[in-house]
Amino acid sequence: MADRGHKVLRHLGADDRSSTRVRLVDAALTCLARQGIGKTTVDDIARQAGFSRATLYRTFPGGKDAVIAAVVETEVARLFSSLAVVMGEATDLEDVLVAGMVESARRLSGHRALAYLLIHEPDVILPRLVFAEMDRVLFIAGDFAAPFFARWLSPDEASRAAEWAVRIVLSYLADPAPGTDLSDPEDTRALVRAFVMPGILALRSTAAASSTATSSSTATSSHPFTNDKKGAVP
């Protein structure tokens, strides 16, 4: 489970560079944006890509379900690839948070196929965003983003910060707040400064206090004049 996010990226690099596969995936995206999953057929996808049914089945022996699975994996990989570029260019913690949240919001809110499904077939998307499925989404996204935050945070802090950022993006996209547009860098920076950075600083303070307390306790217990049963100070 630890490399699920990176497995998606490897999938794109290993398998999805063939023009036939990419054309079929992109054709499926066009069909989904136009009529959703329920009404899209194998023939629709093949026709949109300019291929025969036989070519589609040679590329995706599992038929429509296999194409849809490839669409999901490819779009996640494309999102992660674009995030890697903008987050990799960030020069401080605030910038990496803003860059990642803005890029995610722009790509997800501007995704025509996703928008169609949310409006016309929400039962396809929403079950993926609750309970254990949401935990899986958070794990994959957080596992991907954490290394970018780790340039300024400890591993535990980086994981927490990544999860917070993912939760905020999904929450605002599902239920937009008036006056806040996460695709706008200025709006997102204001949000990060007001709510995310203080939370991270509090997290770091708590971790530092805990570390200090642990060190103090260790030093006291190892002192030769500790007041214990074996060597009590008179």
C-alpha positions as CSV (number, residue, x, y, z in Angstrom):
1,M,0.0,0.0,0.0
2,A,2.9,2.3,0.6
3,D,3.6,3.0,-3.1
4,R,0.1,3.2,-4.5
5,G,0.6,6.8,-5.7
6,H,3.9,6.1,-7.4
7,K,2.5,2.9,-8.9
8,V,0.0,5.1,-10.9
9,L,2.9,7.2,-12.2
10,R,4.9,4.1,-13.2
11,H,1.8,2.8,-15.0
12,L,1.6,5.8,-17.3
13,G,5.3,5.8,-18.0
14,A,5.3,2.0,-18.8
15,D,2.1,1.4,-20.7
16,D,0.4,4.6,-21.8
17,R,2.8,6.0,-24.2
18,S,1.6,3.9,-27.2
19,S,-0.4,6.2,-29.4
20,T,-3.2,3.7,-29.7
21,R,-3.7,3.5,-25.9
22,V,-3.5,7.2,-25.5
23,R,-5.9,7.9,-28.3
24,L,-8.4,5.4,-26.9
25,V,-8.1,6.9,-23.4
26,D,-8.6,10.4,-24.7
27,A,-11.5,9.3,-26.9
28,A,-13.1,7.8,-23.8
29,L,-12.7,11.1,-22.0
30,T,-14.4,12.9,-24.8
31,C,-17.3,10.5,-24.7
32,L,-17.6,10.7,-20.9
33,A,-17.7,14.5,-21.0
34,R,-20.4,14.3,-23.7
35,Q,-22.7,11.6,-22.3
36,G,-21.3,10.0,-19.2
37,I,-20.4,6.4,-18.4
38,G,-23.8,4.8,-18.7
39,K,-24.4,5.9,-22.3
40,T,-20.9,5.4,-23.6
41,T,-20.3,2.2,-25.5
42,V,-17.2,0.5,-26.8
43,D,-18.3,1.5,-30.3
44,D,-18.5,5.1,-29.2
45,I,-15.0,5.1,-27.9
46,A,-13.5,3.3,-30.9
47,R,-15.3,5.6,-33.3
48,Q,-14.2,8.7,-31.5
49,A,-10.6,7.4,-31.5
50,G,-10.8,6.5,-35.2
51,F,-10.3,2.8,-34.6
52,S,-12.3,-0.4,-35.0
53,R,-13.8,-2.4,-32.1
54,A,-11.2,-5.1,-32.8
55,T,-8.4,-2.6,-32.2
56,L,-10.0,-1.5,-28.9
57,Y,-10.3,-5.0,-27.7
58,R,-6.8,-5.9,-28.7
59,T,-5.6,-2.9,-26.6
60,F,-8.1,-3.4,-23.8
61,P,-9.2,-7.0,-23.7
62,G,-11.5,-6.2,-20.8
63,G,-13.6,-3.9,-23.0
64,K,-15.3,-0.8,-21.6
65,D,-14.5,-1.5,-18.0
66,A,-10.8,-1.8,-18.8
67,V,-10.9,1.5,-20.8
68,I,-12.6,3.3,-17.9
69,A,-10.0,1.9,-15.5
70,A,-7.2,3.2,-17.8
71,V,-8.9,6.6,-18.0
72,V,-8.8,6.9,-14.2
73,E,-5.2,5.8,-13.9
74,T,-4.0,8.0,-16.7
75,E,-5.8,11.1,-15.5
76,V,-4.4,10.6,-12.0
77,A,-1.0,10.2,-13.4
78,R,-1.4,13.3,-15.5
79,L,-2.5,15.2,-12.4
80,F,0.5,14.0,-10.4
81,S,2.9,14.8,-13.2
82,S,1.6,18.4,-13.4
83,L,1.7,18.7,-9.6
84,A,5.3,17.5,-9.6
85,V,6.4,20.3,-11.9
86,V,4.7,23.2,-10.0
87,M,5.5,21.8,-6.5
88,G,9.0,21.0,-7.4
89,E,9.6,24.7,-8.4
90,A,8.4,26.0,-5.0
91,T,11.0,27.8,-2.9
92,D,9.3,27.6,0.6
93,L,6.6,25.8,2.4
94,E,3.9,28.3,1.8
95,D,4.7,28.3,-1.9
96,V,4.5,24.5,-2.2
97,L,1.1,24.5,-0.5
98,V,-0.3,27.2,-2.7
99,A,1.2,25.7,-5.9
100,G,-0.2,22.2,-5.2
101,M,-3.6,23.4,-4.2
102,V,-4.0,25.8,-7.1
103,E,-2.9,23.3,-9.7
104,S,-5.2,20.6,-8.2
105,A,-8.2,23.0,-8.1
106,R,-7.6,24.2,-11.7
107,R,-7.2,20.7,-13.2
108,L,-10.1,19.1,-11.2
109,S,-12.6,22.0,-11.6
110,G,-11.8,22.3,-15.3
111,H,-12.1,18.6,-16.0
112,R,-15.0,18.2,-18.4
113,A,-15.6,14.5,-17.9
114,L,-15.5,14.8,-14.1
115,A,-17.8,17.7,-14.2
116,Y,-20.4,15.8,-16.3
117,L,-20.2,12.8,-14.0
118,L,-20.7,14.9,-10.8
119,I,-23.8,16.5,-12.3
120,H,-25.4,13.6,-14.2
121,E,-24.0,10.5,-12.6
122,P,-22.9,11.4,-9.0
123,D,-23.4,7.9,-7.9
124,V,-20.3,7.0,-9.9
125,I,-18.1,9.6,-8.2
126,L,-19.4,10.2,-4.7
127,P,-19.0,6.7,-3.3
128,R,-15.3,7.1,-4.0
129,L,-15.2,10.1,-1.6
130,V,-16.6,8.6,1.5
131,F,-15.5,6.3,4.3
132,A,-12.7,3.8,3.4
133,E,-12.6,5.0,-0.2
134,M,-11.9,8.5,0.9
135,D,-9.1,7.2,3.1
136,R,-7.6,5.5,0.1
137,V,-7.8,8.8,-1.9
138,L,-6.2,10.7,1.0
139,F,-3.4,8.1,1.3
140,I,-2.5,8.1,-2.3
141,A,-2.6,11.9,-2.7
142,G,-0.8,12.5,0.6
143,D,1.8,9.8,-0.1
144,F,2.6,11.6,-3.4
145,A,2.6,15.1,-2.0
146,A,4.5,14.5,1.3
147,P,8.0,14.4,-0.2
148,F,7.6,17.9,-1.6
149,F,6.7,19.2,1.9
150,A,9.5,17.2,3.5
151,R,12.0,19.8,2.3
152,W,10.8,21.9,5.2
153,L,9.0,19.5,7.5
154,S,9.7,16.3,9.3
155,P,8.3,13.1,7.7
156,D,5.3,13.0,10.1
157,E,4.6,16.8,9.7
158,A,4.9,16.5,5.9
159,S,2.4,13.7,5.8
160,R,-0.1,15.6,8.0
161,A,0.4,18.8,5.9
162,A,-0.2,16.9,2.7
163,E,-3.4,15.3,4.0
164,W,-4.7,18.7,5.2
165,A,-4.0,20.2,1.7
166,V,-5.8,17.4,0.0
167,R,-8.8,17.6,2.3
168,I,-9.1,21.3,1.8
169,V,-9.0,21.0,-2.0
170,L,-11.7,18.3,-2.1
171,S,-13.8,20.1,0.5
172,Y,-13.8,23.4,-1.4
173,L,-14.4,21.7,-4.8
174,A,-17.4,19.7,-3.4
175,D,-18.8,22.7,-1.6
176,P,-17.3,26.0,-2.9
177,A,-17.1,28.8,-0.3
178,P,-18.3,32.3,-1.4
179,G,-15.4,34.6,-2.0
180,T,-12.8,31.8,-2.1
181,D,-11.6,30.4,-5.4
182,L,-8.8,27.8,-5.0
183,S,-7.9,28.1,-8.6
184,D,-6.9,31.8,-7.8
185,P,-3.3,32.0,-6.3
186,E,-4.2,35.0,-4.3
187,D,-7.3,33.5,-2.7
188,T,-5.4,30.3,-2.0
189,R,-2.4,32.1,-0.5
190,A,-4.8,34.0,1.8
191,L,-6.4,30.7,2.9
192,V,-3.0,29.0,3.4
193,R,-1.7,31.9,5.5
194,A,-4.9,32.1,7.6
195,F,-5.5,28.5,8.4
196,V,-2.9,26.0,7.0
197,M,0.3,27.6,8.1
198,P,-0.8,28.3,11.7
199,G,-1.9,24.6,11.9
200,I,1.5,23.5,10.7
201,L,3.3,25.8,13.1
202,A,1.2,24.5,16.0
203,L,2.0,20.9,14.9
204,R,5.7,21.7,14.9
205,S,5.4,23.3,18.4
206,T,3.6,20.3,19.8
207,A,6.3,18.0,18.3
208,A,9.1,20.1,19.7
209,A,7.5,20.2,23.2
210,S,7.0,16.4,23.1
211,S,10.6,15.9,22.1
212,T,11.9,18.2,24.8
213,A,9.7,16.5,27.4
214,T,11.0,13.1,26.3
215,S,14.6,14.2,26.4
216,S,14.1,15.7,29.9
217,S,12.5,12.5,31.2
218,T,15.3,10.4,29.8
219,A,18.0,12.6,31.4
220,T,16.2,12.6,34.8
221,S,15.8,8.8,34.8
222,S,19.5,8.3,34.0
223,H,20.8,10.7,36.6
224,P,22.7,8.9,39.4
225,F,20.9,10.8,42.2
226,T,17.4,10.0,40.9
227,N,14.9,9.6,43.8
228,D,14.1,5.9,43.3
229,K,14.0,2.8,45.4
230,K,17.6,1.8,44.7
231,G,19.2,5.1,45.3
232,A,17.0,7.6,47.1
233,V,18.4,11.0,47.9
234,P,18.3,11.4,51.7
